[in-house]
């Protein structure tokens, strides 16, 4: 799997929003429920890292200003 696999993220998004995850949790045995909760916890940890990295990338060296065409005020 490529590290920047948008198709996988879209499938994951659909799984989370479609109700399938909720169904799997509600109808799963204890092992399945634990696996789902463990997965979601890891996903939230990775999302926090992604947010931190995005912030650093966007604001490093005025990248946001470059994209928007706005020059920083001095």
CNS distance restraints for C-alpha pairs under 8 A (distance, minus, plus):
assign (resid   1 and name CA) (resid   5 and name CA) 7.08 0.50 0.50
assign (resid   5 and name CA) (resid   9 and name CA) 6.64 0.50 0.50
assign (resid   6 and name CA) (resid  10 and name CA) 6.13 0.50 0.50
assign (resid   7 and name CA) (resid  11 and name CA) 6.27 0.50 0.50
assign (resid   8 and name CA) (resid  12 and name CA) 6.15 0.50 0.50
assign (resid   9 and name CA) (resid  13 and name CA) 6.03 0.50 0.50
assign (resid  10 and name CA) (resid  14 and name CA) 6.15 0.50 0.50
assign (resid  11 and name CA) (resid  15 and name CA) 6.16 0.50 0.50
assign (resid  12 and name CA) (resid  16 and name CA) 6.22 0.50 0.50
assign (resid  13 and name CA) (resid  17 and name CA) 6.11 0.50 0.50
assign (resid  14 and name CA) (resid  18 and name CA) 5.58 0.50 0.50
assign (resid  15 and name CA) (resid  19 and name CA) 6.89 0.50 0.50
assign (resid  15 and name CA) (resid  20 and name CA) 5.60 0.50 0.50
assign (resid  15 and name CA) (resid  21 and name CA) 5.95 0.50 0.50
assign (resid  16 and name CA) (resid  20 and name CA) 6.78 0.50 0.50
assign (resid  16 and name CA) (resid  21 and name CA) 5.65 0.50 0.50
assign (resid  16 and name CA) (resid  22 and name CA) 7.84 0.50 0.50
assign (resid  19 and name CA) (resid  23 and name CA) 6.11 0.50 0.50
assign (resid  20 and name CA) (resid  24 and name CA) 6.02 0.50 0.50
assign (resid  21 and name CA) (resid  25 and name CA) 6.11 0.50 0.50
assign (resid  22 and name CA) (resid  26 and name CA) 6.05 0.50 0.50
assign (resid  23 and name CA) (resid  27 and name CA) 5.98 0.50 0.50
assign (resid  24 and name CA) (resid  28 and name CA) 5.56 0.50 0.50
assign (resid  24 and name CA) (resid  32 and name CA) 7.90 0.50 0.50
assign (resid  24 and name CA) (resid  33 and name CA) 7.98 0.50 0.50
assign (resid  25 and name CA) (resid  32 and name CA) 6.95 0.50 0.50
assign (resid  25 and name CA) (resid  33 and name CA) 5.28 0.50 0.50
assign (resid  25 and name CA) (resid  36 and name CA) 6.88 0.50 0.50
assign (resid  26 and name CA) (resid  33 and name CA) 7.81 0.50 0.50
assign (resid  28 and name CA) (resid  32 and name CA) 5.24 0.50 0.50
assign (resid  28 and name CA) (resid  33 and name CA) 5.90 0.50 0.50
assign (resid  29 and name CA) (resid  33 and name CA) 6.25 0.50 0.50
assign (resid  30 and name CA) (resid  34 and name CA) 6.08 0.50 0.50
assign (resid  31 and name CA) (resid  35 and name CA) 6.14 0.50 0.50
assign (resid  32 and name CA) (resid  36 and name CA) 6.18 0.50 0.50
assign (resid  33 and name CA) (resid  37 and name CA) 6.23 0.50 0.50
assign (resid  34 and name CA) (resid  38 and name CA) 6.02 0.50 0.50
assign (resid  35 and name CA) (resid  39 and name CA) 6.02 0.50 0.50
assign (resid  36 and name CA) (resid  40 and name CA) 6.16 0.50 0.50
assign (resid  37 and name CA) (resid  41 and name CA) 6.11 0.50 0.50
assign (resid  38 and name CA) (resid  42 and name CA) 6.29 0.50 0.50
assign (resid  39 and name CA) (resid  43 and name CA) 6.08 0.50 0.50
assign (resid  40 and name CA) (resid  44 and name CA) 6.13 0.50 0.50
assign (resid  41 and name CA) (resid  45 and name CA) 6.36 0.50 0.50
assign (resid  42 and name CA) (resid  46 and name CA) 6.22 0.50 0.50
assign (resid  43 and name CA) (resid  47 and name CA) 6.07 0.50 0.50
assign (resid  44 and name CA) (resid  48 and name CA) 6.25 0.50 0.50
assign (resid  45 and name CA) (resid  49 and name CA) 6.49 0.50 0.50
assign (resid  46 and name CA) (resid  50 and name CA) 6.14 0.50 0.50
assign (resid  47 and name CA) (resid  51 and name CA) 6.14 0.50 0.50
assign (resid  48 and name CA) (resid  52 and name CA) 6.29 0.50 0.50
assign (resid  49 and name CA) (resid  53 and name CA) 6.15 0.50 0.50
assign (resid  50 and name CA) (resid  54 and name CA) 5.97 0.50 0.50
assign (resid  51 and name CA) (resid  55 and name CA) 6.17 0.50 0.50
assign (resid  52 and name CA) (resid  56 and name CA) 6.32 0.50 0.50
assign (resid  53 and name CA) (resid  57 and name CA) 6.03 0.50 0.50
assign (resid  54 and name CA) (resid  58 and name CA) 5.91 0.50 0.50
assign (resid  55 and name CA) (resid  59 and name CA) 6.10 0.50 0.50
assign (resid  56 and name CA) (resid  60 and name CA) 5.67 0.50 0.50
assign (resid  57 and name CA) (resid  63 and name CA) 7.35 0.50 0.50
assign (resid  58 and name CA) (resid  62 and name CA) 7.32 0.50 0.50
assign (resid  58 and name CA) (resid  63 and name CA) 5.34 0.50 0.50
assign (resid  58 and name CA) (resid  64 and name CA) 5.32 0.50 0.50
assign (resid  59 and name CA) (resid  63 and name CA) 5.74 0.50 0.50
assign (resid  59 and name CA) (resid  64 and name CA) 5.91 0.50 0.50
assign (resid  62 and name CA) (resid  66 and name CA) 6.26 0.50 0.50
assign (resid  62 and name CA) (resid  72 and name CA) 7.78 0.50 0.50
assign (resid  63 and name CA) (resid  67 and name CA) 6.24 0.50 0.50
assign (resid  64 and name CA) (resid  68 and name CA) 6.17 0.50 0.50
assign (resid  65 and name CA) (resid  69 and name CA) 5.68 0.50 0.50
assign (resid  65 and name CA) (resid  70 and name CA) 4.97 0.50 0.50
assign (resid  65 and name CA) (resid  71 and name CA) 5.96 0.50 0.50
assign (resid  65 and name CA) (resid  72 and name CA) 6.80 0.50 0.50
assign (resid  66 and name CA) (resid  70 and name CA) 6.68 0.50 0.50
assign (resid  66 and name CA) (resid  71 and name CA) 7.45 0.50 0.50
